[in-house]
């Protein structure tokens, strides 16, 4: 664990090993649940696959535009009615285009400066052609893999873990299982974590399950988060559990850093 005088921003990249169709719905509901704990949240779109329009930011300037001095940082942030902030790293067609060292460095600085304004940053992410996340800060931060119980999704999740570790070395990952009860998700987690431990000596961490719940789509249709529209729904309880887990880890890291000061 690196020692720091002050807590660094909590940056959590979420990579889907299943369909990204509902990825915006997942991140916005998680952000709303974190906000419910009185923490300010930023969502950053950094995916080649999930829809920008799902966040309502298709017209928003990207942080890369800020790096090119084509836009201000203030103009690259959008505040949702739910209370969280939104931004996007770059346009989709730039995701696999190599950036020169100066631009890449400047983009990292801009992202880090923005991240320091929020207690938790959730990143909707995909890997680039080099099997990496597009910023150094993201590769150094936490990575959660979101998957389902389907064999193809489990296989894809394991492939993503292998690809990242081939570039960054051994590291830990968090696991979220969607469309599953907690018992079903625990079985999936146990299986994939045993394989990761056996063949890569990697420890995975269980972050929770998101059940199949039609309250999610019903809330989306009326433009609200599930915790706001249907606070007693199973999905609301699941998102709150994951949000508490993120907040618990944040407090734990901060306490550990303070003990070394």
Long-range contacts (C-beta under 8 A, 24 or more apart in sequence): 1-256, 3-257, 3-260, 4-257, 5-257, 5-261, 6-257, 7-250, 7-253, 7-254, 7-257, 9-112, 9-115, 9-116, 9-118, 9-119, 9-121, 10-119, 10-120, 10-121, 10-141, 10-142, 10-246, 10-250, 10-253, 11-115, 11-121, 11-123, 11-137, 11-138, 11-141, 11-142, 12-120, 12-121, 12-122, 12-123, 12-141, 12-142, 12-143, 12-144, 12-174, 12-246, 13-46, 13-123, 13-125, 13-133, 13-138, 13-141, 13-142, 13-143, 13-144, 14-122, 14-123, 14-124, 14-125, 14-144, 14-146, 14-176, 15-125, 15-126, 15-127, 15-143, 15-144, 15-145, 15-146, 15-160, 16-49, 16-50, 16-126, 16-146, 16-147, 17-145, 17-146, 17-147, 17-148, 17-153, 17-154, 17-156, 17-157, 17-160, 18-146, 18-147, 18-148, 18-150, 18-153, 18-156, 18-178, 20-47, 20-49, 20-50, 20-51, 20-126, 21-50, 21-51, 22-216, 23-47, 23-49, 23-50, 23-54, 23-124, 23-146, 24-50, 24-51, 24-54, 24-55, 24-124, 25-54, 25-216, 25-220, 26-146, 26-178, 26-210, 27-122, 27-124, 28-55, 28-80, 28-82, 28-84, 28-225, 29-216, 29-219, 29-225, 29-226, 29-227, 29-235, 29-239, 30-122, 30-239, 30-242, 30-243, 31-82, 31-84, 31-122, 32-82, 32-83, 32-84, 32-225, 32-226, 32-227, 32-228, 32-239, 33-225, 33-227, 33-236, 33-239, 33-240, 33-242, 33-243, 34-84, 34-120, 34-122, 34-243, 34-246, 34-247, 35-82, 35-83, 35-84, 36-227, 36-240, 36-243, 37-243, 37-244, 37-247, 39-119, 39-120, 39-247, 40-84, 40-85, 40-117, 40-118, 40-119, 40-120, 41-84, 41-85, 41-118, 41-119, 41-120, 41-121, 41-122, 42-77, 42-84, 42-85, 42-86, 42-87, 42-114, 42-115, 42-117, 42-118, 42-120, 42-121, 42-122, 43-84, 43-85, 43-86, 43-87, 43-121, 43-122, 43-123, 43-124, 44-86, 44-87, 44-88, 44-89, 44-111, 44-121, 44-122, 44-123, 44-124, 45-86, 45-87, 45-88, 45-89, 45-124, 46-88, 46-89, 46-90, 46-95, 46-123, 46-124, 46-125, 46-126, 46-133, 46-134, 46-135, 46-138, 47-92, 47-95, 47-124, 47-125, 47-126, 48-92, 48-95, 48-96, 48-126, 48-128, 49-126, 50-124, 50-126, 52-88, 52-92, 55-86, 55-88, 55-124, 56-80, 56-86, 57-86, 57-87, 57-88, 60-86, 60-87, 60-88, 62-87, 62-88, 62-89, 62-90, 62-91, 62-94, 63-87, 63-88, 63-89, 63-90, 63-107, 63-110, 63-111, 63-114, 64-89, 64-90, 64-91, 64-94, 64-103, 64-107, 66-110, 67-103, 67-106, 67-107, 67-110, 68-103, 73-110, 73-113, 73-114, 77-114, 81-223, 82-224, 82-225, 82-228, 85-118, 87-114, 89-123, 89-134, 89-135, 90-134, 95-126, 95-128, 95-134, 96-128, 96-129, 104-135, 107-135, 108-135, 108-136, 108-137, 111-135, 111-137, 112-137, 119-250, 120-246, 120-247, 120-250, 127-160, 127-163, 127-164, 130-167, 131-163, 131-164, 131-166, 131-167, 132-164, 132-167, 132-168, 139-168, 142-174, 143-171, 143-173, 143-174, 144-173, 144-174, 144-175, 144-176, 144-207, 145-173, 145-174, 145-175, 145-176, 146-176, 146-177, 146-178, 147-175, 147-176, 147-177, 147-178, 147-188, 147-192, 148-177, 148-178, 148-179, 148-180, 149-177, 149-179, 149-180, 149-184, 149-185, 149-188, 154-188, 154-191, 154-192, 157-192, 158-192, 158-195, 158-196, 161-196, 161-200, 161-202, 161-204, 162-200, 165-200, 165-202, 170-200, 170-201, 170-202, 171-202, 172-202, 172-203, 172-204, 172-205, 173-202, 173-204, 173-205, 174-204, 174-205, 174-206, 174-207, 175-204, 175-205, 175-206, 175-207, 176-207, 176-208, 176-209, 176-210, 176-242, 177-208, 177-209, 177-210, 178-209, 178-210, 179-210, 179-211, 179-212, 180-209, 180-210, 180-211, 180-212, 181-209, 181-211, 182-208, 182-209, 184-209, 185-209, 207-242, 207-245, 207-246, 208-238, 208-241, 208-242, 208-245, 209-238, 210-235, 210-238, 210-239, 210-242, 211-235, 211-238
